[in-house]
C-alpha cells in the first residue's frame, strides 16, 4: 500500500473546492483533461472577479489521493491572486508543496494543465464581459 505525505492526506480527507459552478455564473473557465481509463480525469473550473483576481475554484476528479490533493491545494491557494500570479502557482509548485512522490507526478501535470486552461478561458471570458 502506498504511503502518502501528510499534506496529501490532509487535502484528500478535507478537500477544498470540490464541486463545480452553476452554469449561470460569469467570468469563469472550465477545462476537462485526462481519461478515466488512464487513471486521471480532471474537470477544473476557475472564476475571476471583474478586476481579474481569482475568486473561486471548483473541480471534479477521478484519480489517486495525490491527484485529489493537487486540486484541493489549488482551490485553497489560488483565490485572491491575479492571472499572472495564478499562472506561477499553477506551474510546477504543487508537487513540491505537497511532497508528491515522483512516480505519480505525471498526474500532477494533468491537474496543472487543466488549471492553466481554465485560467486562460476565464480570463478570455472576463475580457469579453468588461
C-alpha positions in Angstrom: 0.0 0.0 0.0 1.2 3.5 -0.9 2.1 5.8 1.9 1.1 9.4 1.2 2.7 12.5 2.6 0.8 14.3 5.4 -0.1 17.2 3.2 -1.7 14.9 0.6 -3.7 13.1 3.2 -4.9 16.4 4.7 -6.2 17.7 1.4 -7.6 14.2 0.4 -9.6 13.9 3.7 -10.7 17.6 3.8 -10.7 18.8 0.2 -11.2 22.5 -0.6 -13.3 23.5 -3.6 -14.7 20.1 -4.6 -17.7 20.5 -6.9 -18.5 22.7 -10.0 -20.1 26.1 -10.5 -23.7 26.8 -11.5 -23.8 27.4 -15.3 -25.1 30.9 -15.0 -22.0 32.4 -13.3 -19.9 35.0 -15.1 -16.2 35.1 -15.8 -15.1 31.5 -15.5 -13.4 28.9 -17.5 -13.9 25.1 -17.5 -11.3 22.6 -18.7 -11.5 18.8 -18.7 -8.4 16.7 -19.3 -7.4 13.1 -18.9 -9.5 10.0 -19.0 -10.8 7.5 -16.5 -9.1 4.7 -18.5 -5.7 6.4 -17.9 -6.4 6.7 -14.2 -6.6 10.5 -14.1 -9.5 12.7 -15.2 -9.9 16.3 -14.1 -12.6 18.9 -14.6 -11.2 22.2 -13.3 -13.1 25.5 -13.1 -11.7 28.8 -12.2 -13.6 32.1 -11.8 -12.3 35.6 -11.9 -13.7 38.8 -10.3 -14.3 41.8 -12.5 -10.9 43.2 -11.6 -9.1 40.0 -12.6 -8.5 38.2 -9.3 -9.2 34.5 -8.9 -12.4 34.4 -6.7 -13.5 30.8 -7.0 -12.1 27.4 -7.9 -14.1 24.2 -8.4 -13.1 20.8 -9.5 -14.1 17.2 -10.0 -11.5 14.4 -10.3 -11.1 10.8 -10.9 -7.7 9.8 -9.6 -5.4 8.8 -6.8 -5.3 10.7 -3.5 -2.3 12.8 -4.8 -4.5 14.0 -7.7 -7.3 15.0 -5.4 -4.9 16.8 -3.1 -3.5 18.8 -6.0 -6.9 20.0 -7.0 -7.7 20.9 -3.4 -4.3 22.7 -2.9 -5.0 24.9 -6.0 -8.6 25.7 -4.7 -7.0 26.7 -1.4 -4.1 28.7 -2.8 -5.4 30.4 -6.0 -8.2 32.8 -4.7 -7.0 36.4 -4.3 -4.3 36.1 -6.9 -4.3 37.9 -10.3 -3.9 36.0 -13.5 -0.1 36.2 -13.7 0.3 35.1 -10.0 -2.1 32.3 -10.6 -0.1 31.1 -13.6 3.0 31.0 -11.3 1.2 28.9 -8.8 -0.2 26.6 -11.5 3.2 25.9 -12.9 5.3 23.4 -11.0 4.7 24.4 -7.4 2.1 21.9 -6.2 4.2 18.8 -6.4 6.9 20.2 -4.1 4.4 21.8 -1.8 2.6 18.5 -1.2 5.7 16.3 -1.4 4.2 14.3 -4.3 6.2 11.2 -5.0 8.0 11.1 -8.4 6.1 8.0 -9.5 2.8 10.0 -9.7 4.0 13.4 -10.8 2.7 12.8 -14.3 -0.8 13.0 -12.8 0.1 16.4 -11.3 0.7 17.6 -14.9 -2.8 16.8 -15.9 -4.1 18.9 -13.0 -1.7 21.8 -13.8 -2.7 21.8 -17.5 -6.4 21.7 -16.7 -5.9 24.7 -14.3 -3.9 26.7 -16.8 -6.5 26.0 -19.5 -9.4 27.0 -17.1 -7.5 30.2 -16.2 -7.0 31.2 -19.8 -10.7 30.6 -20.6 -11.8 32.5 -17.5 -9.5 35.5 -18.5 -10.9 35.4 -22.0 -14.5 35.4 -20.6 -13.6 38.3 -18.3 -12.2 40.3 -21.2 -15.5 39.9 -23.1 -17.7 41.0 -20.1 -15.8 44.2 -19.3 
